Every structure is written in C-alpha cells, then in structure tokens.
Amino acid sequence: MDGPAHDHLSVRAYGASHGSHDHDHFQILVGLDGMLELEVAGRGRRIGAGQGCVVPPGERHDFESRHGARCLVLDSRAPGWASVQQHPAGATWALARYLADACRQALPQAQQVGPALLLESWGAATGTVPRLQRMQRPIDWTGLADWARTRWKHDRLEVADLARQVHLSPAQFAARCRSEQGRSTQQWLRQLQLDQAEALRAQGLGMAQVARLSGYRSPSALTAALRRRNT
C-alpha cells in the first residue's frame, strides 16, 4: 500500500476491524482515549491513553476497538523510527495531546514540525536514535540477494529472515531498505524473484520449474506476477 510523500499527522477514530493491511512507511500511534486492540505481524497488544506503538513498514497489522478509541497517528518515512523503543517516553503523552488539538484546529505548524518533535520526544528517554545512527553498518545488498536466491526455493522468506541475516531488527532493516533501495522489503524481494524468473524462462525452463526455483507457490501465481510487471 502506498504511503504519503511526506510525514503526516492526524487524529483517527477506530471501531470495528476493516481487515489486515500493510504500509511501505512507519505508522506511529499514541492513544488519546479508549482502548485499541492491535495485532502486528501476529503479535497482539493494547493501546490505551498515553500508550503508543510503532508499526514498521511491510508488517501486516489490524486494528479493532469494541467501544471506540481515538489515536494520534503519524505516517512517516523517517528512518529514525526504526531505532526507537516500542513504548514512548513519558513526555510524549503531553506532546501527543497538544499535536492532536493542533490537528483538529488545522494549525499549520503541527504538520511542519510536529513529526520531528514526536520522534525526538519518543527517543529522548534512551538517546537511541543518535547512538544507532552513528553505529550504522553498511548492508551488502548483492550478497543478501544471493543468499535470498538460495533460500526461497525451500522456504518462504519474511522480513525477519532478511533482517536476521544482516544483524538488524525487522524495523531497522525495513527502514534501511526504504532509504537505500528506494522500496519496501516486499517490493525488493518481489523484484529479485521476478528477475530470476525471467532469467530462468530465458534459459528455456518450464513455468512450473521456474515458479519453484524463484519462490512462487504455483505457476499461475508466477504468471500473474509477470503479467502485472509487464503491463
């Protein structure tokens, strides 16, 4: 699912679930009132007033609130969100309430400086953001691609598998992929698979064998993916 070109703050009301989905950007939530049930990549948690959560790019998630809930929501592509802890610092609650009021009043400075202030406040408790930025190690993308090609014909690859291979958390890896490769981890993987599938087809292999070697669950799934790519 495509995301905003720039960071965007909003106040959202939640009720019944609309089904799981994912984004190619970070989604940050701070509870304002009510209780929100959240499931991210199969892990469940609850967000009440003053509590928060960072949903990494590419991770499927679902929201539900039986009695209604409101949250301050930030859609962001800032890589710094990959480095913060899941729970916000205490000062973030006061800032989130102010930003929620500013959003309702359409105050222009909320959108201009609010996202950066929220990130700074969230990470201020441990100083995580600057420390991890200084220690950032390069990713061997070519080597990682070669490793992925040896794995997907046997196992379904997930973001966590790729992240583990380069010694990063899934959120950190997703942010690095977005900033260094210009796409989400799933988009990066799909491109690798389709490139390999087209190369194997050029060698004369049958569609069933190509699908198996390039990690597709069936020849029809591969055919559909190739058709989408070429349209």
C-alpha positions, -999 to 999 in steps of 0.1 A, spaced: 0 0 0 15 34 -10 21 59 17 23 97 20 51 116 2 57 135 34 52 128 71 16 133 81 -2 137 114 -39 130 120 -64 121 147 -82 89 139 -112 71 154 -112 33 155 -141 9 158 -147 -25 141 -118 -41 122 -116 -34 84 -91 -63 79 -53 -65 80 -31 -44 57 4 -31 55 22 1 45 55 10 29 61 36 57 62 36 95 28 42 113 31 56 148 1 56 171 -4 73 205 -36 65 223 -58 96 232 -88 78 247 -105 44 246 -87 11 242 -74 -1 208 -67 -37 201 -37 -40 177 -22 -70 160 12 -66 142 28 -95 124 8 -119 145 17 -102 178 -11 -86 198 -11 -56 221 -34 -30 235 -31 8 233 -48 29 259 -45 67 266 -8 77 268 4 44 253 19 40 219 32 17 192 55 19 161 43 -3 132 73 -9 109 70 -8 71 59 -40 55 44 -56 86 7 -66 83 -14 -52 110 -51 -49 121 -69 -26 145 -101 -30 164 -118 -12 193 -151 -27 206 -161 5 224 -143 31 202 -109 46 205 -90 77 192 -53 79 185 -28 104 172 -14 88 141 18 97 123 26 82 89 63 87 84 92 76 62 118 90 87 144 62 92 149 72 128 117 54 138 135 21 132 157 28 162 133 38 189 118 16 216 82 5 211 69 24 242 71 62 241 88 83 268 66 100 294 70 134 278 55 121 245 20 119 260 17 157 267 32 164 232 7 140 215 -23 157 232 -11 191 220 -5 178 185 -39 162 184 -55 195 193 -34 213 168 -45 188 141 -82 194 149 -76 231 146 -56 227 114 -27 247 128 0 246 101 30 243 124 17 209 137 23 193 103 56 212 97 74 205 130 52 180 148 65 148 132 102 157 141 92 167 176 73 134 182 103 114 171 127 134 192 104 131 222 99 94 217 136 86 215 147 110 241 145 86 271 173 64 259 190 85 233 186 55 210 182 74 177 216 92 176 235 63 190 223 38 164 227 63 136 264 66 145 269 28 146 251 21 113 268 -6 93 266 -10 56 244 -37 41 259 -59 14 228 -59 -8 243 -80 -35 254 -107 -10 219 -106 6 203 -110 -27 225 -140 -35 216 -155 -1 179 -150 -7 180 -168 -40 194 -199 -23 166 -199 3 132 -191 -13 130 -223 -33 129 -241 1 113 -217 25 91 -186 24 112 -156 32 100 -130 56 113 -96 66 126 -110 98 147 -136 79 164 -109 59 169 -87 89 185 -115 109 209 -122 81 223 -87 83 220 -85 122 193 -59 123 158 -58 137 129 -61 112 120 -24 117 156 -13 112 160 -34 81 127 -21 66 139 14 71 173 8 56 157 -9 26 134 20 20 162 46 23 189 27 4 169 7 -22 140 31 -26 114 5 -20 98 -17 7 113 -50 17 85 -69 0 89 -48 -32 127 -55 -31 121 -93 -27 95 -94 -55 119 -77 -79 146 -102 -71 122 -131 -76 108 -118 -109 143 -110 -122 153 -146 -115 121 -160 -130 126 -141 -162 163 -152 -164 152 -189 -159 125 -186 -185 151 -172 -210 170 -204 -204 141 -224 -216 129 -239 -183 92 -247 -179 69 -224 -159 64 -250 -131 101 -254 -126 107 -216 -128 80 -210 -102 95 -235 -78 131 -221 -82 120 -185 -79 99 -190 -48 64 -188 -61 37 -211 -47 23 -220 -82 29 -214 -119 -3 -194 -120 9 -171 -93 41 -165 -112 22 -159 -144 0 -133 -128 31 -116 -112 49 -115 -146 17 -101 -163 14 -73 -137 51 -64 -141 48 -61 -179 16 -41 -180 
